[in-house]
Amino acid sequence: MGAANHPAWYHNIRKNPMVTVETGAETYEAIAGIPQGQERDGLFSQVLDEAPGFAEHQAKTTREIPVVVLHRVGSELDRVKGMGDWLVEVHDWLREELAELRRQADKVVDGTAGSIERTPPDLGQEMRVHCLNFCGALKRHHTGEDMATFPMLARQFPALAPALAKLGAEHVVVARLQTEIQQLVDGYVPGESDPVRLRDELDRLASELETHFAYEEQTVVTALNATAPAPVF
C-alpha cells in the first residue's frame, strides 16, 4: 500500500523462491522470480493497466515496488522440455565423452603393462583429438554459463546467488584441471610417458566434474526449466 519498506513475504521469497500457489480450487507449486530493469518496468505497466491503484501506491513511496513472477513448476507429464532438462543432457554428453577418454587411457595402460608394441600406434593421436574436442566443449559450456546463464538466474532468483558463485568458482578449478590433462595427453609419448599418471589425472577430473554437475543439477535445473524452454537446433 505504498509503505516505506518491502513486505515480509518479499524477503521470504528472496531467501527461498519455492512457493505454493492457491487460486480458487487449484493448488500448485511454483518458483518465484524477481525481474529487474526494463523487464520489471514492462510488467509493472501491465499491472497498472489492470489495477491502476498501484500507481497511487508507488507515488506514496520512494522505494521501487517490486514485481514478482510466479513460474509454475508443472508435472513431468504435461510440461514442455525446459532449459534445465537441456542442461542435464549436456552434462550427460560430457560425462560420456570423458568416460570414453578414460577408456582410451585404460587401453594405453593395458598396452604398456606388458610391452610397448601392444599399444595401438594411433591411440595417442586418437586421445589427443578426443581430449581436444571434450575440453573445447566443456570450456564453451562453462563460458556460456558464466557469461549468460548464471547472471540471468542471479538477477531473477536472488536466493540462488551463493550457489551460482560457488559454481563459478568451481569452473576455475575445472579449467585448471583441463589444462593439466590436455598437457599430459598432448605430451604423451608411448614408452616414455607414465600412462598410469595420465589415467589417474583423468579419474581426478571425472570425480571433480561429477561433483560439480550433480550440485549444479540440484540447484539450478528447476529455475531454468521454469524460465526458458530448451533450445531448438
Backbone torsions as a table, in degrees:
resi	resn	phi	psi	omega
1	MET	NA	26.2	178.9
2	GLY	85.0	20.7	178.3
3	ALA	-67.3	166.9	-175.6
4	ALA	-72.3	-23.8	-175.7
5	ASN	-121.4	154.7	175.0
6	HIS	-64.9	148.3	178.1
7	PRO	-68.5	159.2	-175.8
8	ALA	-60.4	-37.1	-177.6
9	TRP	-61.9	-30.6	179.2
10	TYR	-64.9	-42.0	178.0
11	HIS	-67.2	-33.0	178.1
12	ASN	-61.7	-46.2	-177.6
13	ILE	-74.4	-20.1	172.5
14	ARG	-68.4	-28.3	178.7
15	LYS	-87.6	-34.4	-179.6
16	ASN	-145.8	103.0	-173.6
17	PRO	-79.3	-5.1	179.6
18	MET	-78.9	122.8	-175.3
19	VAL	-132.8	163.9	172.5
20	THR	-112.2	125.2	-178.3
21	VAL	-101.2	130.4	175.6
22	GLU	-121.8	116.5	-180.0
23	THR	-140.3	116.2	-176.2
24	GLY	61.9	-125.4	-179.7
25	ALA	-95.6	4.0	-174.9
26	GLU	-107.2	138.9	174.1
27	THR	-130.7	132.5	179.4
28	TYR	-151.6	163.8	179.4
29	GLU	-90.9	148.5	179.0
30	ALA	-149.6	166.0	173.9
31	ILE	-119.4	131.4	-171.6
32	ALA	-94.0	118.4	175.9
33	GLY	-101.3	152.9	-179.6
34	ILE	-122.9	89.0	-178.9
35	PRO	-64.5	152.2	-176.8
36	GLN	-123.4	166.0	170.4
37	GLY	59.5	-134.3	-175.9
38	GLN	-63.1	-34.6	179.1
39	GLU	-63.4	-44.5	178.4
40	ARG	-62.5	-44.8	-177.1
41	ASP	-62.2	-40.0	179.0
42	GLY	-64.8	-40.9	178.6
43	LEU	-68.7	-37.6	179.4
44	PHE	-65.2	-34.0	175.9
45	SER	-63.2	-39.1	176.9
46	GLN	-64.7	-38.4	177.5
47	VAL	-61.2	-43.7	-178.5
48	LEU	-64.6	-32.6	178.5
49	ASP	-63.1	-35.4	-176.9
50	GLU	-96.2	-24.6	-178.2
51	ALA	-140.5	78.0	-175.0
52	PRO	-57.7	-20.7	-178.7
53	GLY	-61.3	-21.1	179.1
54	PHE	-67.6	-22.4	175.3
55	ALA	-64.5	-37.6	177.2
56	GLU	-67.6	-38.2	178.0
57	HIS	-61.1	-45.7	-178.5
58	GLN	-64.8	-34.8	-178.9
59	ALA	-68.4	-21.2	-177.4
60	LYS	-83.5	-10.2	-173.5
61	THR	-137.6	153.1	177.4
62	THR	-86.2	-15.2	178.7
63	ARG	-76.2	151.7	175.7
64	GLU	-83.8	119.4	178.8
65	ILE	-66.1	122.7	-175.8
66	PRO	-76.3	155.9	172.1
67	VAL	-111.4	133.6	178.7
68	VAL	-116.2	130.6	178.7
69	VAL	-108.9	126.7	179.0
70	LEU	-98.5	114.1	179.4
71	HIS	-94.8	115.8	-177.9
72	ARG	-65.3	134.0	175.6
73	VAL	-97.6	98.0	-174.7
74	GLY	-79.6	170.8	176.8
75	SER	-72.5	160.5	179.9
76	GLU	-64.5	-21.5	-174.2
77	LEU	-83.5	-29.8	-171.1
78	ASP	-115.1	1.3	-176.8
79	ARG	-99.5	156.5	176.1
80	VAL	-77.5	146.0	179.0
81	LYS	-60.4	130.6	-175.5
82	GLY	-105.6	178.3	-179.9
83	MET	-60.8	-33.4	178.4
84	GLY	-64.9	-39.5	176.8
85	ASP	-62.1	-41.1	179.1
86	TRP	-64.2	-38.2	177.2
87	LEU	-58.9	-44.3	179.1
88	VAL	-62.8	-39.3	178.4
89	GLU	-63.0	-41.2	177.1
90	VAL	-62.0	-45.3	177.9
91	HIS	-58.8	-43.4	-178.8
92	ASP	-64.1	-37.9	177.0
93	TRP	-64.6	-44.3	178.8
94	LEU	-64.3	-38.2	176.7
95	ARG	-58.8	-45.5	-178.0
96	GLU	-69.0	-37.9	177.8
97	GLU	-62.6	-42.5	178.7
98	LEU	-68.5	-37.5	177.2
99	ALA	-61.2	-39.6	178.1
100	GLU	-65.3	-40.0	177.8
101	LEU	-63.1	-38.4	177.4
102	ARG	-67.9	-36.3	176.3
103	ARG	-63.9	-37.9	177.1
104	GLN	-64.9	-39.5	177.9
105	ALA	-64.7	-37.1	176.3
106	ASP	-60.9	-39.0	178.1
107	LYS	-62.2	-39.3	178.5
108	VAL	-63.5	-45.4	180.0
109	VAL	-63.2	-44.9	179.4
110	ASP	-63.0	-38.1	-177.5
111	GLY	-71.8	-31.4	-177.2
112	THR	-94.2	-5.4	-178.9
113	ALA	-64.7	-36.3	-179.1
114	GLY	-101.8	-59.1	-179.2
115	SER	-147.1	150.6	-178.6
116	ILE	-61.7	-33.4	-175.0
117	GLU	-64.4	-21.4	-177.2
118	ARG	-74.8	-15.1	179.4
119	THR	-80.1	123.6	178.4
120	PRO	-54.7	131.7	-173.7
121	PRO	-63.1	-25.8	-177.9
122	ASP	-96.6	3.5	-175.4
123	LEU	-67.5	-36.5	178.9
124	GLY	-60.6	-44.8	178.3
125	GLN	-66.6	-38.8	177.9
126	GLU	-60.3	-42.0	178.8
127	MET	-65.4	-40.6	-179.1
128	ARG	-62.6	-43.1	179.5
129	VAL	-65.6	-44.9	-178.6
130	HIS	-65.1	-41.8	179.7
131	CYS	-63.4	-40.3	179.9
132	LEU	-63.4	-43.5	-180.0
133	ASN	-65.4	-44.9	-178.7
134	PHE	-64.0	-49.2	-176.9
135	CYS	-63.9	-37.2	178.2
136	GLY	-64.8	-42.5	180.0
137	ALA	-66.0	-42.0	-179.7
138	LEU	-65.7	-39.8	179.1
139	LYS	-63.9	-43.8	178.9
140	ARG	-63.6	-38.9	179.8
141	HIS	-62.1	-48.7	-178.1
142	HIS	-71.0	-34.5	177.3
143	THR	-63.7	-42.1	177.7
144	GLY	-61.9	-39.3	178.0
145	GLU	-65.9	-45.9	-177.3
146	ASP	-65.9	-38.0	-174.3
147	MET	-85.5	-30.0	-172.4
148	ALA	-128.5	-57.1	-170.9
149	THR	-63.8	-51.5	-175.9
150	PHE	-66.0	-44.5	176.9
151	PRO	-59.9	-38.4	178.7
152	MET	-63.0	-45.2	179.7
153	LEU	-65.3	-39.7	-179.3
154	ALA	-63.1	-36.4	178.6
155	ARG	-70.9	-42.2	-175.7
156	GLN	-76.8	-35.3	-173.6
157	PHE	-130.4	84.5	-176.9
158	PRO	-55.1	-29.3	-179.2
159	ALA	-63.8	-22.4	-178.9
160	LEU	-84.2	-9.3	-173.3
161	ALA	-54.5	-46.7	179.3
162	PRO	-61.5	-41.1	179.5
163	ALA	-65.8	-40.1	179.6
164	LEU	-66.4	-37.4	176.2
165	ALA	-64.5	-39.7	177.7
166	LYS	-63.5	-43.1	179.1
167	LEU	-64.3	-40.4	178.0
168	GLY	-63.1	-39.5	177.1
169	ALA	-64.8	-36.8	178.1
170	GLU	-65.8	-30.6	177.0
171	HIS	-58.7	-37.4	179.2
172	VAL	-64.3	-42.1	179.0
173	VAL	-64.9	-45.0	179.8
174	VAL	-62.1	-40.7	179.2
175	ALA	-61.4	-38.7	178.4
176	ARG	-66.5	-42.0	177.3
177	LEU	-62.4	-41.7	177.9
178	GLN	-56.7	-47.1	-178.3
179	THR	-60.6	-43.8	-179.5
180	GLU	-62.6	-42.9	-178.2
181	ILE	-70.8	-39.7	177.0
182	GLN	-58.9	-40.8	178.6
183	GLN	-65.5	-39.6	178.1
184	LEU	-63.8	-45.2	-179.0
185	VAL	-67.2	-46.2	-179.7
186	ASP	-62.0	-34.7	-176.8
187	GLY	-92.2	4.1	-176.5
188	TYR	-69.5	127.4	177.8
189	VAL	-124.7	114.0	-180.0
190	PRO	-54.3	133.1	179.4
191	GLY	89.0	-14.8	-179.1
192	GLU	-118.8	-46.9	-178.3
193	SER	-78.1	158.6	-179.0
194	ASP	-90.0	105.0	-177.9
195	PRO	-68.2	-28.8	-179.9
196	VAL	-66.0	-39.7	177.4
197	ARG	-62.5	-41.3	178.5
198	LEU	-60.1	-46.4	-179.7
199	ARG	-64.8	-39.6	179.8
200	ASP	-63.8	-38.6	179.1
201	GLU	-67.9	-37.8	176.2
202	LEU	-64.7	-40.0	177.6
203	ASP	-62.9	-38.2	179.7
204	ARG	-65.7	-43.8	178.3
205	LEU	-62.9	-41.8	-179.3
206	ALA	-61.1	-41.3	179.7
207	SER	-65.6	-44.7	178.6
208	GLU	-61.4	-44.5	-177.3
209	LEU	-66.5	-41.5	-178.5
210	GLU	-63.3	-40.8	176.5
211	THR	-62.4	-42.9	179.9
212	HIS	-64.3	-49.3	-179.0
213	PHE	-60.8	-44.7	-177.8
214	ALA	-62.0	-43.3	179.8
215	TYR	-66.0	-41.5	-179.9
216	GLU	-63.9	-43.3	179.5
217	GLU	-64.7	-34.6	179.4
218	GLN	-68.3	-33.4	-170.3
219	THR	-98.5	-30.9	-169.8
220	VAL	-118.2	-12.6	-174.4
221	VAL	-61.0	-44.8	-179.0
222	THR	-60.7	-44.8	179.8
223	ALA	-64.9	-41.1	179.4
224	LEU	-65.7	-42.5	179.1
225	ASN	-62.8	-34.2	-177.0
226	ALA	-75.6	-25.8	-170.9
227	THR	-106.3	-19.5	-175.6
228	ALA	-152.4	140.5	175.5
229	PRO	-76.1	162.8	176.3
230	ALA	-64.7	144.4	178.2
231	PRO	-65.4	149.9	178.7
232	VAL	-110.0	126.1	-179.6
233	PHE	-113.4	NA	NA
